[in-house]
Amino acid sequence: MAAPERKPFLLRIPPDLWKELEKWAADDLRSVNGQIEYLLRQAVAKRKREKPEEEG
């Protein structure tokens, strides 16, 4: 079974933030890319819980 397609994009972040993300990802046994995806999914889920989708 093929893996789901992913949309590649460039993300520019300051080196100090990158270092923090590397540490956090390592603590959670993830790659930095995986950690960023995880954090974005959490943020989207939180936003959906806090703000019901508008109809229309």
QUICORVEN-V943713 format. One record per residue. N is the residue number from 0. PSI is psi in radians with two decimals (999 if undefined). Layout:
n:N psi:PSI
n:N psi:PSI
This chain:
n:0 psi:2.31
n:1 psi:2.56
n:2 psi:2.61
n:3 psi:2.51
n:4 psi:2.50
n:5 psi:2.61
n:6 psi:1.94
n:7 psi:2.55
n:8 psi:2.74
n:9 psi:2.33
n:10 psi:2.11
n:11 psi:2.13
n:12 psi:2.68
n:13 psi:2.60
n:14 psi:-0.63
n:15 psi:-0.66
n:16 psi:-0.69
n:17 psi:-0.78
n:18 psi:-0.73
n:19 psi:-0.74
n:20 psi:-0.67
n:21 psi:-0.78
n:22 psi:-0.81
n:23 psi:-0.78
n:24 psi:-0.76
n:25 psi:-0.71
n:26 psi:-0.60
n:27 psi:0.14
n:28 psi:0.77
n:29 psi:2.83
n:30 psi:2.90
n:31 psi:-0.73
n:32 psi:-0.80
n:33 psi:-0.66
n:34 psi:-0.75
n:35 psi:-0.75
n:36 psi:-0.76
n:37 psi:-0.81
n:38 psi:-0.69
n:39 psi:-0.71
n:40 psi:-0.70
n:41 psi:-0.77
n:42 psi:-0.72
n:43 psi:-0.77
n:44 psi:-0.73
n:45 psi:-0.75
n:46 psi:-0.69
n:47 psi:-0.65
n:48 psi:-0.68
n:49 psi:-0.53
n:50 psi:1.76
n:51 psi:2.53
n:52 psi:2.41
n:53 psi:2.45
n:54 psi:2.58
n:55 psi:999
